[in-house]
Amino acid sequence: MKLDGKVALITGGANGIGKITAQKFLEEGAKVVISDYNAEAGEATVQELQKFASITFIQADVSNTDQIKAMVQQTLEQYGNIDILVNNAGITIDGLLTKMDEDSWEKVISVNLSGVFKCTKEVVSVMLEQGSGVILNASSVVGIHGNIGQTNYAATKAGVIGLTKSWAKEFGPKGIRVNAVAPGFIVTDMTAKVPQKILDMMESKTPLRKLGRPEDIAAAYLFLASKDASFINGTILSVDGGLVI
């Protein structure tokens, strides 16, 4: 098993990509803590995956420093260490810049960018003591190429790329690898909000002529978390079917 005995903390783990990533990690022998602000969804995911003994849900808002500290502390009390952090939590509040209010900007920044900073800052201190660890961040193709109507979201995902590359340089010498995955259009609850005509357009523009699945991103996270990627650090792995070639 690729992650046998490893402890993984996955934010935004109650649904979509986070949930499937949790399942994939469990299948590969990891002990998994999923966190999410949605307690009902989190508990439902644990019930769904209860055949795996080592899965725990902790309710936490990644924009709240105190809740992050409590999440990390509870993980350490239960499992003793944290080997893998997947900064997966994210939200969208889309709109053209001329119609986007400051609240919509601040909310997306607080979860998608500040949340990554806060969670990593808390967890990396644990990894530094261990002398090892893997940090995986959720970026997006729109963080590389931009997207109309997603000023706030694209800014956060571009920011995540900057964090990833900076941390790879900062923590690589300490035995901690930091990488990011940049999904294309993936069929999740988040993309369910996107008009069908837009999804059809993106599918037609993708050389593979299909949208991605959460399993595609989970497989990328698994690879980057495993020893198979032991010499990969500071990369932004696009998983988009060739959308932005």
N, C-alpha and C positions, 0 to 999 in steps of 0.2 A: 504493500500500500504506500502511496506517495506521501501521505501526511501522517503516517502512523505515530500516534502519541502526541502530535502537535496540538497546541491550544490556539484556536482562531477566534478572534472577536470581529463580528461583522455588523456594521451599523446599517440601519435600514433593512434589516434582515427578515422582516415579517412578510414581505411580498416581492413579487417580480424577480429581478436579477439577484437580489440579496437572498431571498428564500431558496432559489435554485442553487446558488453558490453554497449555501449552508448544507444543502442535501449532498452536493457533489463532494464537499470536504468531509462530511460524515462518512460517506461511502468509501473514502480513501483513508479512513482511520483517525481523523482529527476529532478532538473534543471541541465543540462549537458553542460559543455564546452569541446569540443574536440579540441586538438591541433595536428598539424602535419606539417612537412616541405613541404608536397605536397599540395599546395593551391587548385589546381584543384580538387583533390580527396576530400579534406575537404569540399569545397563548394558543391560538388555533394552529399556528405553524408548528409549535412544539408538540401538540397533540397529533398532528399529521405525521410528524417525523419521530414519534415516540418509540418506534422499533429500534432506534439508535439510543443507546443508554446515555451517551454523553452530549446532550443538547440542553441548553438553558436559555431562557428568555429573561432579559432585564429591560424594563421600561426606562427609556432615557431620551431626552431631547438634545441633539448634538449641538444646539446653539446655547445650551445652559451648562456653564462650567461646573457648577456643583453637582449636577446630575451625571456629568461625565466622570468626575472624580469618584462618585459613588459606584458607577458602573464598573470602572477599572478595579476599584477596591473589592467589590463583590466577586469579580472574575478571579482575582488573585486569591481571595479567601477560599474559593471553591476549587480552583485548579492549580494554584501555586505559581503560575507564570503565564506569559502571553507571547506566543511565538509569531503569530500572524495577525496583523490588523488590516481589515478591508474597509476603507472609508467609502462606503457605498451609498449612504443616506443622501437624498437629494430631492428637491422640489422644483416645480416650474410655476411661474406666474407670468404668462406670455402677454405681449402687447407691443405695438409700435412705440418707439421712443416718445413721440409726441403725445401719446396717450398713457404712458407709464407713470404712475405716481411714485413718490419716494418710498412709500410703504412697501410696494411691490418690489422695488429695488432692494431695500434693506432686508426683507424677509428671505429672499433668495440668496443674497450674500451671506446672511447669518447662518444658514444651513449648509449651503453648498461649498462655501469657501472658508468662512470662520469655523464652521464645524469640523472641517478637515484639519485645520490648524490646531484647534483645541483638543481634539481626540488624539492626534499624533503627539502633541506636546506632552500629554499625560501618559501615553503608552510608551513613548520612546525612552523615557527615564527607566522604565522597567527593562526594556530591551538592552539599554546600555549597561545595566547591572549584569544582565545575562551574558553580554558580549555577542549577542546574535539576535536576529529578527528579520521579518519581512513586512514591509508596509506597501499596501496596494491601494491606489487612489482611483476614483472614478472620474475620468475626464469625459470628453465627447468630441466627435468630429466637428461640432459647432464651435468648440474651443480652439480648434485649429483654423477653421475656415469661416467662422461667423455664420449667422443666420438671421434673416429678416424676422422681426418680431420677438427676438430672444436676446435683447441687449443684456439683460441681467444674467440670464442663464449662460450665455456665451462668455461673458466676462468671468463668471466663476470658474468655468471649465478651462478657460485660458489661464486663469490664476492657478488652478490645480497643477497645470503643466509646469509653471514656474516653481511652485512648491516642490514638486517631484524631483525636478532636476537639481534644485538647490540642496534638498535633503539627501539626494543620492551622493552628492559630493561631500556633504557634511558628515554623514553617518556611515558611508561606505568603509572608511578606514577603521570603523568600530565594529565591523562585521554585520552591519544592517543594510539590507538591500531595499531600495525604494523604486518602485515602478508604477506606471499608470496604464489603464486600459481606456481607449477612446472608442466607445461603441458608435455605430451608425444608428439607423432607425431600427429599433428592437420592439417587437410586439409585447407591450406590457400595459399595465393600468395607466401609466403616464402617457403613452402614445395613443391610448384610447380616446384622449381628449382632442387629438389632432383630426381635422376633417378628413374624410375618406379620400377625397380627391387629391389631397396633399400626400397621403400615404401611397396612393396609386402612382403619383408622379415620382416619388422617391424610389418606389420599387422599379419603375421603368428606367430610372437613371442608374440603378445599381447594376453593374455588369453581370452579377449572378442572377439578376431578375427575381429577387425575392428579398423580403425583409428578414432581419435576424431574429433569433429566439433567445430568451434568457439563458438557455443551455450553452449557446455559443460564447457568451460572455463569461459564464461560470467556468467553462473549459479553459479560457484564457487566464482567468484568475488562478485556477488550479495549477496550470503550467508555471506561471510566474511565482507561485508560492512554493513550488517543489524544488528538489535538488536539480531537476532537469534544467532549471534556469539559474543555476548557482553563479554563472558569470554574466548575468544580465542585470544591469543596474542603471537607473536613470533613463530608461526607455519609455516611450509612449507607444503602446501597441494598438494600432487601429484595427478594430474588428468591425468592418463595415461593408463587406462584400465587394470592395473595390469602388465604393461610392465616390471617394475623393481622389481617385488616381489623376 
